[in-house]
Structures are given as structure tokens and as C-alpha cells.
Amino acid sequence: MERWAVNTDEVDNLVERLVEVAGPKGYIGTEEIEETLFEFDLSTEQRETIYTRLLDRDIEIFDEFMLETPDEDAESEEEVPRWRIESEASLDLTVDMPTTDPVRMYLKEIGRVRLLTAEEEVAYAKRIERGDIQAKHELIEANLRLVVSIAKRYHTDGMSFLDLIQEGNLGLIRAVEKFDYRRGHKFSTYATWWIRQAITRAIADKARTIRIPVHMVEKINKLIRVQRLLLQNMGREPAL
């Protein structure tokens, strides 16, 4: 499939298209965003611009991979979308997969670090802006469990869990370096995009001999996740 390069005006048009997709509800899933952007050859900077513009327009962005189970009717039964409720508990470090001693030690270590409030995140960002290296390290450390919570949704045979965490940590570092507290975004919301971007690109680039587009990597991982849920619920492999 041919992918089209875009200029600044076309980036603006893509933002408007995604705002329309979000509609009155005011939120949109990352998968919907990636499906819309798939046919365009966007740079990392252009993608960041699109995500940031959506946040500037008060469009909340959620990650479908943070949901434990698919539930098509959940939002019609609740005033608050299920993804928003579950995101509060999404920093659980429980990992439903075999883990090595180094991984267990790492999870135990980062689990001791206190999570920051939104006000504390802004305070750290201001210190970082003034060149405070220690503040940068502490903001990164306080969000390492966010990386784990995202990385465990992308675990496949292609990359080890520890490798996924390491790639996600690189995305987190990038988010800390680029975070602009003046925009009023919650840091974890902003960082989630950078973490996902780092992990999915690492999977696409390193996990397979033939490079698979990031968009398809996410589709494949969603299929694997649903397959595991069906196996757990039915006690057997699902039939095709």
C-alpha cells in the first residue's frame, strides 16, 4: 500500500478529522487514531504534533491495550467510560506471564517508588526546565511502572518482556525531555504516547525479519490478547 507524505496543512486536516471521530463524547482510542493515520507517511514529530493538538483541544486519548477485557456495551451501562475507570488501576505491576529473577527484582524495586500527583509533576517539570538533572531522574523513576503497565500488553514471542520495558523506558525519557507543563496535560497521558511509540516501533523493527508496519503490530497484539482471553474463558484454543 502506498503511503502519502503530508505537509503542515494536511496535518491540520488530520487533526480535524480525529476531532470529528472523537465527537461529543470528547475522547478517542489510540487504535482509532492509528487506523486514521495509517495511510499517511508521518514523521515522529508530525505524529507528536497530532497527539498534542488533540490534547490541546481537550480530547482525551485512551489506550485500548490498557483494558483487561473487550466489552462493547460497557460504556452504554456506565456514565463514566470503562477505560477511564480501569486506567486508575492500570499501574498494577502484576504480570500474568513467566518472569525471570531480574524482572521480578526490577518490578519489586520500582513498586517502592511513590506515584506523583499532577501538581508534583508540574513542580518537577519546572525544576527540569531550570536544568535540574535530579528532578529529571525522579520524574522518570516515578513513572517506570507506567512503562511496565503498557509493556505487558505488548508481550509476544518476538521480544522479551525486559526488552519491551527497556524500549518503553526510552520512550518515557523522551517524554520527560519534551513535556510542556504549560499546556495543562497530565504527564502520564502525554508519556503514554511516547512509551507506546517506542515499544511498537521496537517490535516492528526488531522482532521480525520482515518489517511489519506499526499499525499491523498493534492489530496482531490485539488478536493475541483476545486469543488468550478466549483460551482462559473456554479452557481450550479458540477455533478459527
Residue pairs with C-beta under 8 A, 6 or more apart in sequence:
1 39
3 38
3 39
3 40
3 41
4 39
4 40
4 41
5 40
5 41
6 14
6 40
6 41
6 42
6 46
10 40
11 42
11 46
11 49
11 50
14 36
14 37
14 40
14 50
15 50
15 53
15 54
15 57
17 36
18 28
18 32
18 33
18 36
18 50
18 54
18 59
19 54
19 57
19 59
21 28
21 32
21 36
22 28
22 54
22 59
25 81
26 58
26 59
26 60
27 59
27 60
27 61
27 62
27 81
27 83
27 84
28 54
28 59
28 60
28 61
28 62
29 61
29 62
29 63
29 64
29 83
30 61
30 62
30 63
30 64
30 65
30 193
30 196
30 218
31 64
31 218
31 222
33 50
33 51
33 54
33 61
34 214
34 215
34 218
35 215
37 47
37 50
37 215
38 213
38 215
42 50
44 197
47 197
48 178
48 193
48 194
51 61
51 193
52 183
52 185
52 190
54 61
55 61
55 183
55 185
55 189
55 190
56 183
60 84
60 189
61 189
61 192
61 193
62 81
62 83
62 84
62 87
63 83
63 150
63 153
63 192
63 196
64 83
64 222
65 150
65 153
65 154
65 196
65 218
65 221
65 222
65 225
66 83
66 86
66 87
66 90
66 149
66 150
66 153
67 82
67 83
67 86
68 86
69 229
70 226
70 229
71 82
74 81
74 82
75 81
75 82
78 85
90 149
91 115
91 145
91 146
91 149
92 149
93 107
93 110
93 111
93 145
93 148
93 149
95 103
95 107
95 148
95 152
95 161
96 152
97 152
97 155
97 161
99 107
99 161
100 162
102 162
103 161
103 162
103 165
106 162
106 165
107 148
110 141
110 144
110 145
110 148
111 145
113 141
113 142
113 144
113 145
114 142
115 142
115 145
116 124
116 139
116 142
116 143
116 187
118 186
118 187
121 139
121 181
121 186
121 187
122 181
124 135
124 136
124 138
124 139
125 139
125 179
125 180
125 181
125 187
126 181
127 135
128 135
128 136
128 139
128 176
136 176
136 177
139 176
139 187
140 169
140 172
140 173
140 176
143 172
143 176
143 187
143 188
143 191
144 169
144 172
146 172
146 188
146 191
146 192
146 195
147 165
147 168
147 169
147 171
147 172
147 195
148 165
148 168
150 168
150 192
150 195
150 196
150 199
151 161
151 164
151 165
151 167
151 168
151 195
151 199
152 161
153 221
153 225
154 164
154 199
154 200
154 203
154 221
155 161
155 164
156 203
156 207
156 220
156 221
156 224
158 203
158 206
158 207
158 208
159 167
159 202
159 203
159 206
159 207
163 202
163 206
164 199
164 202
164 203
167 198
167 199
167 202
168 195
168 198
168 199
170 198
171 191
171 194
171 195
171 196
171 197
171 198
171 199
172 191
172 194
172 195
172 198
174 194
174 198
175 187
175 190
175 191
175 193
175 194
175 195
176 191
178 194
179 185
179 187
179 190
179 191
181 187
200 214
200 217
200 218
201 214
203 217
203 221
204 211
204 212
204 213
204 214
204 217
205 211
212 220
227 237
227 238
230 238
231 237
231 238
